Amino acid sequence: MNSDSPWYPELVQFVVSQFRLTRRSIHGPAHWMRVRRNGLDLAAINGANTRVVELFALFHDSCRHNEDRDPDHGPRAAIFAQLCFEEGFIRCSEVELETLQAACYGHTHEHSSPDITIATCWDADRLDLPRVGIMPAAHRLCTDAARDPDMIDLARIRAENWVDKTLYY
């Protein structure tokens, strides 16, 4: 982690400690880490704000109540991020917080965004769909970087490696 990364141990530990599902959840910390990696790979290509991308990875599914349909988890994550910001847990500007909240809020029901950072956040999450047996469709991704077949394949390999490991524990 570089010094500019918002993923400092206290924040990660706090978010993980309030997560209602198990740590091995398909929406849990391992997923967050893959979304982070996907997002940073995409941001290196398209210039998205990496601080927001990393915070999105940590927060976007952190307020899920179950593994299935939970349409309000994104809005709950946006509120949780605001509370963490107010308590000084999140190191970012107010503009970055607003972008983070918009990305969290819309990640389950919005299809695209003109904001490259929000689009990158959503693509980073969608690229991890192979963990649940769904291949991301290029036409459903927001950015050119995410639509690249090599990027889709790299993310698929990451997700499938996690699935393979969890089957043996």
Rosetta blueprint (number, residue, H / E / L):
1 M L
2 N L
3 S L
4 D L
5 S L
6 P L
7 W L
8 Y L
9 P H
10 E H
11 L H
12 V H
13 Q H
14 F H
15 V H
16 V H
17 S H
18 Q H
19 F L
20 R L
21 L L
22 T L
23 R L
24 R L
25 S L
26 I L
27 H L
28 G L
29 P H
30 A H
31 H H
32 W H
33 M H
34 R H
35 V H
36 R H
37 R H
38 N H
39 G H
40 L H
41 D H
42 L H
43 A H
44 A H
45 I H
46 N H
47 G L
48 A L
49 N L
50 T H
51 R H
52 V H
53 V H
54 E H
55 L H
56 F H
57 A H
58 L H
59 F H
60 H L
61 D L
62 S L
63 C L
64 R L
65 H L
66 N L
67 E L
68 D L
69 R L
70 D L
71 P L
72 D L
73 H H
74 G H
75 P H
76 R H
77 A H
78 A H
79 I H
80 F H
81 A H
82 Q H
83 L H
84 C H
85 F H
86 E H
87 E L
88 G L
89 F L
90 I L
91 R L
92 C L
93 S L
94 E H
95 V H
96 E H
97 L H
98 E H
99 T H
100 L H
101 Q H
102 A H
103 A H
104 C H
105 Y H
106 G H
107 H L
108 T L
109 H L
110 E L
111 H L
112 S L
113 S L
114 P L
115 D L
116 I H
117 T H
118 I H
119 A H
120 T H
121 C H
122 W H
123 D H
124 A H
125 D H
126 R H
127 L L
128 D L
129 L H
130 P H
131 R H
132 V H
133 G L
134 I L
135 M L
136 P L
137 A L
138 A H
139 H H
140 R H
141 L L
142 C L
143 T L
144 D H
145 A H
146 A H
147 R H
148 D L
149 P H
150 D H
151 M H
152 I H
153 D H
154 L H
155 A H
156 R H
157 I H
158 R H
159 A H
160 E H
161 N H
162 W H
163 V H
164 D H
165 K H
166 T H
167 L L
168 Y L
169 Y L
